[in-house]
């Protein structure tokens, strides 16, 4: 294979798909089937039976006709590590595409969640593939990361100018059209699963997402997450030589769970301590089994997690998000001054804050090197960033989040368990 440009490559891929009876040749028919014949076609373009349409080509890449805002079958020719290569596979754009509808963010979020669940259930199918991030820099150029092992897409990247690619990169001399088309056929079940189960009317405010149950392979409960890639290279992911290098908050929390136990940290016994302090009376949710872990997968949000059972307590808290435009790990303890499950009033939360103030007055040396801040309801920006002090009563408004701990670059951290 030695195409002169992306148009020649895409035309030949489409033609050979039909000549050699690859399933991907019927992609436009498949798209209509999974979307119940409603593709929302642009009125200025005629329907096509081709995989790629000339009008959708860029200078060095193409995606399948209609695939701008879908899980897109993708082709690209560019230099990677100083060599001209062809990238082929599927991609998801994490920033909304061409649309005046602000709700376009909802199907983007849905696609990411479906992608993550499918990946967890079918890891073996992706063992020979690589995953990369293309990030748009200030000058408009998209810079690709190195290839690394497929893993779940971090939710905190949603809305960023990032494209996630799953597939392969090969030198043209090492590649055949059958290689490209075979991979496309292998990735069609992933495409069908995502696009068939995309429901734009769904609410995405809840983190209790569960995938459809009508799949051949039942989806797991997010146990045993994929290992961290060795050498991802984006602002979020690349921390060379760093022991703590989380891809997302789930991996971060699972790592803390493991290290707490293997490192002999007292916080590893948090669930036993909770049972002792509450005289063995913990109102466990009937739909969840008891756990000995600090953090439980079902309690994870997109970019933060609190300890299992800690919703209405002084909670051990972890987050991986942007602070002042820089990705940082937030770790320490927090109060969320808000009514939660089983709470009739905020009296008990007010009492906890009062006890916190009393302990702080009596043991100021215990908080040396930490900071205390708060985030008002609806805000994610820290305020009152200062050495630990008593929480004033005038800040006790419902929805306010109080935190004591640290915010650090991942490259500066080895383990968050020492703070706990």
Secondary structure, DSSP 8 states (H G I E B T S, - for coil): ---SSHHHHHHHHHHHHHHTT-GGGGHHHHHHHHTTT-----TTS----SSS-GGG--SSEEE-TT-TTSSEEEEEEEEETTEEEEEEEEEEESS--S-S-TTHHHHHHHHHHHHHHHHHHTGGGGTT-EEEEEEE-TTS-EEE---B------GGGTTSSEEEEEEEEE-GGG--HHHHHHHHHHHHHHHHHHHHT--TTS--S-S-----S--SS----S-S-----SS--STTT--TT-S---SSHHHHHHHHHHHHHHTT-GGGGHHHHHHHHTTT-----TTS----SSS-GGG--SSEEE-TT-TTSSEEEEEEEEETTEEEEEEEEEEEES--TT-S-SHHHHHHHHHHHHHHHH-GGGGTT-EEEEE-TT--S-EEEEE-----GGG--TTEEEEEEEEE-GGG-S-STTT-
